[in-house]
């Protein structure tokens, strides 16, 4: 079987990823430096990029390439086999959303982010309420278009944790709830302060987390005021570092391939929890369920065991040039 259809998939994937990565840079700029008067036009830009990438992704010819590639006999666990499997799963879902819907959703999300920022600063929920109502309404419509058996959340969760359902994650939230309530009460106590609050040299602090291997990270340094460092930037700093390290290790040639993405977002988030636990112990992440740090037969513990293995194996790979 001619492998040409598979190569066409890779080429199309690279084009789509270029559009999506450009869109992500524009979104980052919107949330950090963009003047308020430029938001309307930026929303149109993000809407265009999102719609264009979706149109390329759901093109009927992509379905034909996938079918030809499935018939090529690639081993299920090979790079090609995994790419075809994941692309097929995502293609089947994406074709349920019209390009016009994606275009409108991207624009609504961009405008809503700006509205939320101003409403939060003013303490005026009513200013954000119509935007929130539209986002919720469109998200419900998205779930309905995807289709679900029990809960609309099942359809949405599939994008972040394939195979997971609302019923599966409910016990985790049930365990988190009392710990989070206690944490919120502690945060609300002004006498508690922030245990990590203090003045630190920027370069050594970043180097401590290995950020120097990634290069300039203005998005992360934007998260806190120099040279003031507080616990509030712990989560975004460690989380973004973990994602960046994975990307750095994978190398550029994987950018066009589906299995280079984070098919399980929990794996990356899990490594963030591990970093916090390793640096500060259990007290550094008081909201983390005990079942994730103790040895028992719960499903959550089994999942956390995966967190400890998969990212570290991946980090051991040699970066490609």
N, C-alpha and C positions, 0 to 999 in steps of 0.2 A: 504494500500500500504506500503510495506516495506521501511523504511526510510534509509536503508543501502546505496543506491546510493548517497543520500545527504551527508552522513557521508564520503563516499569515495571522494566526491567533496571537503569537508573540508580538508581531509588529503592531497589531491593533492594540494589544495591551499596553505597549510602550506609549502609543499615541494618547490613549486614555489616561494613563498615569501622568503624562506631561500636563495634560489639561487639569487634572485633579490636584496635582502638586502646585501648579500655578494658582489655582483657586484657593488652596490652603494658605499660600503666602499672602494673597490679597485679604483673606479673612483675618489672618494674624495682624496685618497692618491696620485693618479696620478696628480691631480691638485694642490696639496699642497707640498708634500715632495719627491715624486719619482724623482730620478736622471734621467737626460735626456736619458742616455743610457739604461734605463730600460723600456722606453716607448713602444718599439717594442714588447717586450714580454708581457707587460701589455695589449697591444691591443689584443694580442692573447687570454689572459685570459678572458678579457671582452667579446670578441667574443664568446668564448666557453660557458661562463655562460649565455649570452643572447640567444644563439642558443638552449642550453639545456633547459632553462626555457620555451622557445617558443615551443619546441617539446613536452614537458610535457603538456603545456597548450592546444595545438591543437591536441593532441592524439584523434583519433576517439572514443575511449572508453569514453572520457569526454563528447562527444556529446550524447552518450547513457545514461550516468548518468544524464545529464541535462534533457533529455526527460523523463526519469523515475521520476525525481524529480518534473518536471512540472505537471505530472499526480498525484502527491501525495496529491494535494489539500491544499497546504499551503496558508494561508491568504496573499493577495497581499502586505499588509503593515507589515507583520511579518518579523523578521530577516531572516527566511528561504526564504520567498517570494521575498524580496529585493535582497538577495544574488543570487538566481536563475535568477531573471530578469537581473541583471547587469552582471552576469557571461555569460548568454546566449548572451547578446548584444556584449560583448567583444569577446566571442568565435567565433561568426559569423564573426566579423571583422578580428580577428587574423588568422583564417583559410585561408584567402585570401593571406597571405604572406608566401611564402615558407621558410623553415628553413634556406636554403642556403642564401636567401636574407637577413634575419635578421642577420645571422652570418657575412656577408660582410658589412652590414650597421654599426654594432657595431664596427667592426675593423676600418672602414673608419672614423667614428666619433672620436674614440680615437686618431688616428694618426693626424686627422685634428685639434683637440684641441691643441696638442703640436706644430704643424706647425703654428697655429695662434698666439700662445704665443711668439714664436721667431720672427715671421714676425712683430708683433706689436712692440716688443722691438726695432727691427731694422728699423721700419718704411718702410718695404719693402712688399707692397701688392702683388707683383708678386710672392713672395715665397709662399704665401698662396693661390693664385688664382686657381691653379689646384686642390687643396683640396676642395675649395669652389665649384668649378664647379662640382666635383664628388658628393659632398653632395647634391647640388641642383638637379642634375640629378637623383640621387637615391630617393630623396624626391618626385620628380614629378612621378617617377615610382611607389612609394608607394601609392600616391593619385590615380593613374590610377588603381592600383590593388584593392584598396578599392572601387572605383567607385564613381561617383558624377554626379549630374544633371546640375549644373550651373557653379560652380567654383571649381578648384582643392583644394582650401583652405577649402571648406566645408568638404571634406573628412578628412583633417588633423585636423581641429578644433574639430571634433567629439570626439577625444581622450581626449580633455581638457574641453570642454563644450558641452556635448551631446545636440543635437538639434539646436545648434547655427549655423548660416551661415555667410558667408562674407557679405551678404546684411544686416544682422541684426546688425553686429558690425560696419559697415561702418559709420553710423551717430556718433558713439562714437569717432572714430578716427578723423572724420571731426571736432568735437568739441575740441579734444585734440590738433590738429595740431597747431593752432595759439598760444596756451598757451605754447606748447613745444618749438616752435620757439623762443618765447620771453625768455623762461627759458635758452635755449642754448646761446642766446646772453648775458644774465646776467652772465652765467658761464664763458663765454669767456672774460668777463671784469675782468682783474687782480686786479682792485682796489676794487672789491666787497668782496673778501675773502669768507670764510665759516663762517656762523653765529654760527655754533655749534663747530667750531674748538677750541681746547683747551686741557689742560692736566687734566685728571680726574683719580681718584683712580679706578683701574680696578674692584675690588670686589664690591664696592658700586654701580658702574655704572651697572654692570650685575645684581645685586640684585634689582636695581630699576625696571628692566624689568621682574623680576620674574624668571630669568634664574636659580636661585639656586635650584628651584624645579626639574630641569631636570638633574642636575649633571654636569659632565665635558663635555664641548663643545669645543674641540680643533678646530673644523672646523670654528667656529664663531670667536674665539679669533685670529685665523689666519688671519682674514679679516682686522685687523688693528694692527699697531705697538704699543706696550705698552710703556708708558702709554698714548700715543697720541691718541685722539679720534676725528674723523672728521665726517661731515655730510655724507660722502660717505659710511659709514658703517651702517647708519640708516636703510636703506631698507633691506639689508640682515639680520641684527640683528633682527629687528622686525618680518620679514617674517619667518625666521627660528624658532624664538621663538614661534610664533603662531602655526606653524606646529608641533613643538615638544610638545607643551602643549596639543594639540588635541590628539596626540599619547599617551602621558602620561595618559590622562584621560580615554582613551579607554581601556588601559590595554593590557596585552599580549594575553589574550584568544581571542581577536578580530583580531589578526594579520593574521589569516588564512581566514578571512571572507571578502567578497568583499565589503560589504557596510561600512567597516571601512576605505576604501580608500577615496581619495578626488575626488568624482565624479564631483564636480564643483570646479575647481581651483580658480574661481572668488570669492568663499566664503572665502577662506583662504587669498587671496590677498586683498579682501575687508576689512577683519579685520586688515590687516597691515595698510591700509589707515586710518582706524578708530583710531588706536593707534597713528599714526602721527597727526591726526586731534585733538585728545584728549590732546596730550602733547603740541603741538605747535600751534594749531588753524589752520585756513585756510592758513596762511602764511607759515606754516611748510610744506605744500604740494601744492605749487603754480600751479602745473600741473594738479591738480584734477579738472575736469569739474564742473562748478557751479551747473549744474543740479543735481549732485549727493549730493549736500549739501543743496539744497533748496527744497521746497515742491511744486511739480507740477505733472502733469500726464504723464510725459515722461517715457518710458520704462526703461531708465537708473536709474531713481529715484526709480521705483518699485524694480529693481534689488538691488539697494543699501539698500533698506529697508530690504531685505532678509539678507544682510550682517550683519545688526545690530541685527537681531533676532537669526539666526541659530547658529553662533559660540558661542554666550553668553549662549544659552540654553544648548549647548553641554558642555561648560566649567563648567556648574553647576552640571553636572553628577558626581557621586562619582567614583573615580578610582577603577578599579577591581584589585584584588590581584593575 
